[in-house]
C-alpha cells in the first residue's frame, strides 16, 4: 500500500491564462521536490467529499476554493488551502498574490519615469482590482498625486452589445485625460484593449499614454506592438508555498490567522511604459530621442544636439523637470532594457551589452552592480526560478 499522500488539485486548467498554469507548476515543483505526494487534478474536487468512504478521501486539497468545497471539506476533516484571491469560501487558509503591493510597485515605477498624471482601469467586481487601486493611490498620495479610475464589467466581451458599451466607456474616460498620462490596468488584456482605444482617438503609446498591465501574460504582452509592460506575480511561488502549507496542515499544524501574501516577483518593462514623461517640450523631445536610441552609444552631447539646445541648458531643464541628470536617465533606460533581455532571452552578456548601449559586458556588469546591487548573472538566475523565460529575443 502506498505511503504517499493523496492530494487533489482543484484548478481549472481549461482557462488559457498563464497564472493558472504557473500556480499549478509551483504545486508540481513542490510535489517533485518532496517526493511524498501523489496528486491528481480535479476541477470538481468538492464532489469527492460527498457520499464517499473516509478511507479513499484525499489527504488534502489545493484549490481555487468555493464555498461548497470549504463546507464539505470541513465536515470531512480534509484540509484545504485556497489560492484564489476572489474566493468567497470562509474559514479556509489561503496563499495569495499580494495585489495591493502590485499597486505600490506600479506607482513607484511610473513616478520614477516622471509621470505626474495617472489613471487606473479595473473590473468593478474584482477584489484584486480594488486592492491594486488602494496600493496605487496610497503610493501616489505619498508624493502628492492622485489618479482617476475607470471601472468596467468582466463580461464586456461576452456579446456585441456589451462590447459596444465597453468601447464607449473607454472613449468617455479617455476624453477626460490630459497627456502625458500613465495608466495602470488590472490585467494585460485590458491594457491591450486600451492601446487600441487610444490609437483610435489619435493618442500614441507610450509617447502620450504609458500603459502598465498585470500578470505578464506572454501572448498578450508580446504581440502586437507596442509590447506591454507588466507586473509579474511569480505565481509559481504561490503554488509552491500553498503546497508547503498544505503539507504542514496535514501534519497537524495550526492554520495561519491571515492569508499568506506572496509579493510580486518583478516588473517587466516593455515598450508601453519605456519612456520618461515631462511637461517641458525640450525634455520630452530629449526623452523620446533617448528611448528610440537606447541601443546606441549616444552621448549627452548627442541628445543636446538633437533638441537644439546647449548641453548646459538641457542639463538644467532635466534637473528641474525630472530631478535627475541626462546621464542618469540614459543609464536607467539602458538598465531597464538589459533587465528585460536578461529575463526574456538566453543571450550572452556580451550580446545584451551591445543591444543596450553599453561598451561591453564588463561595463554592463559594473553599472548593473552599482545601480541594482546585484550582478546581471545573479539577477537572471533569480528570475529564472520565478517565471518561465522565452527563447526568442523580443524587440
N, C-alpha and C positions, 0 to 999 in steps of 0.2 A: 504493500500500500504506500502511495506517495506521501512523503512528509512535507511536501511543498505546500505553500499557502495558495488557496484558490481565490484569485482576485478577479473581479469583474470591472471592466472599464465601460462606463455609460457615457460615451461621447459619440455624437452622430457625425461620422466621417463622410457623409454624403455632401456636406457643405464644402464647397471648393474654396475654403479660406485657410490661409497658411497657419493662423494662430491655433485652429483646432488641431491640425496635424503636428504643430510644434509642441503643444501640451502632451499629445499622445507620444511624441518622440521622447520627451523627458521621462514619461512613465516607463516607456520601454527601456530607456537607458538605465533607470534605477533597477528594473527587474533583471536586466542582464548583469549589472554590476554586483547585485547582492545574491543572485542565484538561488533564492529560496521561494521564488514565485512561479506559479503557473497562472497566466491570465488570459482572459478572453474579452472580446469586445461585444457588448450587447446594448444597443441604444434604448432598450426597454427593460433594463435590469430590475425595475420595480416589480415586474411580473414574476420574477424568480422567488420573490418573498411571499407569495400568496399560495396557499394550499400545498406547500412543499414540506418534506421532512427536513428537520433541522440538520440531519447528518449530511445532506447534499447541498446545503446552503453555502453561499460564498463566505469566505472568512472576512472579506472586506470589499468595499465598493468605492471606486473613484468616479466622480460623476459631475456632469452639469445637472446638479441636483434639483429635482422637482419636489413640491410639497408631498405628492403621493409617495415618492421614494423615501423621503425623510420619515413619514409616518410609519410606513411598513418596515423600514429598517430598524426604527426604534423599537417597534413591537417584537421584532425577531431578534433583537440584540446584536445586529450586524453593524459594525462601524462603517461610517461613510465620510468621505472627505469631498467637499464641493470645490469646483474650480471655475464656477460661473458667477461673474460679478452681478448679473441681473437675476440671479436665482431668488425665488420667493420662499424657499424652504427655510423653516425655522429650526433652531437648535442643532444645526449641522456645522461642524468645524469646516473652515474654508481656508484655502490658499489662493490668493487673488493677485492680479496685476495691480500695481499702485497707480490708478488713473489720476488721482489728484497730483501726484508727483510729476506725471507726464505734462500736466498743465503748467507746473512751475518750470519744468525743463524747457518747454516751448517758449514761455515768456522770456526766460534768460537768453535763449538763442536769438530771438527776434529783437530784443532790446540791444544785444551786443552787436547786431547788424545795423543799428542806427535807426530803427523804426520808432515812430512816436504816435502812430495811429494804428489801431488794432481791431480785429473782428474775430468772432467765433461762430462756427456753423456746426450744429449738432442735432441729434434726434431728440424729439421732445420727451419721449418716454424711456429714454436710455439712462440708466444710473451712471454709466461710465462718462457720458457727456456732461452731466451735471457736476460730477466730481472734477472732471478736467477743467471746466469753466471756473470752478471755485479756486483751483490751484493757479490757473492762468490769471484770474483777476487779482488774487492775493499778491502774486509776484509783481504784476504790473503796478499795483497800488503802492508797493514799497518804493517805486521810482516815480510816483505821482501821475500814473496813467491809468486809464480805464479802457474798456472795449465795448463795441456794440455786439449784439448777438442775434443770430437768426436760428429759429427752430423749425424743423421740418419733420414730416412723418417718415417712419421707416418703410412705409408702404408706397412711397412716392412713385416707384417704377412698376407697380403691380398692374396698372392698366393705363390706357391713353389719357383718360380724364385726370387721374391723379398726377400723371407726368406733366401735363399742361399746367396744372395748379402749382406744382413744384417749380417749374421753369419760371412762371410768373412771380412766385415768391422770391426766387433768387434775383430776378431783374429788379424787383421793387427794392430789395435790400441794397443791391449794387448801386442803385440810383442815389442812395444817401451817402455814398462814400466820397471822401476827399483823398486823393492819392499824393504821395506813395502810402500804401497801406499794407499791413501784414495780416493774414487770416490763418487761424488755426482751425482745423476740422477734426471731427471726432473719428473719422476713418479716411482711408485713402480714396475710396470710391467717391465720397462727397467732394474731396479735393479735385478729383478728375472732372466731375460734373461742373465744378466751379470754374475750372480752367476754360471749359467750353463756353460757359455763360459769359465770362469776362471777354473772351475773344469775339463773341457775337456783338458785344457792346463797345468794341474798339479798345479794350484795355489789354495791355501786354503783361505777360507773366514771364519773368519776375520784375520787369522794368517799372511797371505801375503797381502791380499787386504781387507780393510774395506769398506763397502758399506752403503750409506745413501740415501734413497728414499724420495719421496714426496707424500702427500695426505693421508697416513696412511690408505690404503685400507685393511681391516682386513683379507679378504680371501687370498690376495696376500702376505701380510706381515707375517702372522702366519703359513703358510703352503707352502711347507715343510720346514724342517730345512736346512740351518740356517734361523731363523726368521730374518726379515728385520727391521732395524731401519728406522724411517721415520718421516718427519715433518708433524704435524697435523695442518691444517689451521683453524680448527674450523669453517667450512663452515656454521654451523647453525647461527653463529653470522652475517655472510654476508647476509643470508636470512632475519634475523630479522631486521638488520639495513636498508636493502633495502626496506622492508615493511614500516618501520618507515618513511623513506624519502618519499615514495610514498604518504603516508597519508599527509605529510607536503605539498607536491606539489599540492595535490587535494585541500588543504585548501588555496592555493594561494601563498605559499612560493616561493621565488626565487630559481631556481636550483643552486647547487654549481658550481663554476667555474671549479673545477677539480674533478676527480674521488675520492670518499671516499675510502681510503685503510684500510683494516682490517688486522692487524698484525697476524702472525701465533700464534696459541694458545700454542703449546708445541712441543718439540722434544722427541719422544718416542724411548728410547734406547732398542734395542733388540740384538740378537747375532751378527748380521752382522757388528756392529761397537763397540761392547762391549769389547774393547781391547785397550791397550796403545801401541803405536809404539815406537821403539827405535833402533838406529843403533848398539848399543853395544849388543853383543850376550848374555852377562850375564844379562843385564837389560831386554832384550827381553824374555829370558827364565823365569825370575822372573815375568814379567808381565803376561805371559801365565799361569804360576802356580797360580797367584793371581786370574785371571779371571776364571780359572777352579775350584777354591776352595773358591770363594767369599761367598758361603753359610755356610762355616765352621767357626769355631772360631780360624782361623790361626793367628799366631803372626808374627812379623817381623823376629824373630829367625827362625821360620819355613821356611820362604821364603829364608833366607840366607843359611840355611842347604840344601834346595832343589837345589840351584845353586852352592853349594860347595865353598862359599866364606865367609869371616867373616862378621858379621853384620856391622862393621865399613866400610869395603871395599864396601859393597853393598850400604850403605847409601851415600858414596862419589860418586859412579857411578850413582845413581839415581839423585842426585842433579846436576851432570854435564850433564847428558843426558836429563832429564825431567824438571829440575828446581824445583823439589818438593821432599818431603820425601817419604819413603816407606809407612809410616803410613798414610800420606795424600792420597796416591794412593789407598790404601786398602779402606779407608773411602769413597772416591769418587765412587769407583766401587760398594760398598755396597749401597750407596745412589742412584746411578743410577738404580740399580735393585729394590730398595724399591719404588722409584717413579713409575716405570713401574707396580709394583704389586698394588700400590695404585690406579692407573688408570684403569688397566685391570681386576682386581678381586674385589670381595667384602669381601676378607679375613679380619679377625680381625688383629689389630696391633700386637698382640702377635704372631700370626702365621707368619706374614710378617717379624717380627724381627728375628724369628727363621730361616726362609729361607734365610735371607740376612746377617747372621753372627753377628747380634747384640745380646748382652747378654739377653735383654728382651725389652718389649715395652717402658719402661721408658728410657732405653739407646737410643733406636731408636728416640724417641721424642726429647731427649736432643740434639743429634747430628744433627738431621734434622733441628731443630730450629736454631742451631748455624750456620750451613752451608747454609741453604736455606732461613733463615729469615722468616719462616712461619712454623706453626705446621703441621704434617702429615695429621691430620683430615681436616684442612683448605685447604691444597693442594688438597686433594681428593674431597672436596666439590666444590672447584673452577673448577676443571677439569670436574666434573660431569655435570656442566652447559654448557660445551663447546662441549663435544663429548660423544657419547654413550659408555658405558662400557660393556664388555662382562662378562658373569657369570663364565666362566671357567678360571682356572689358566693356563696361558701359560708358557711353560718351558723357 
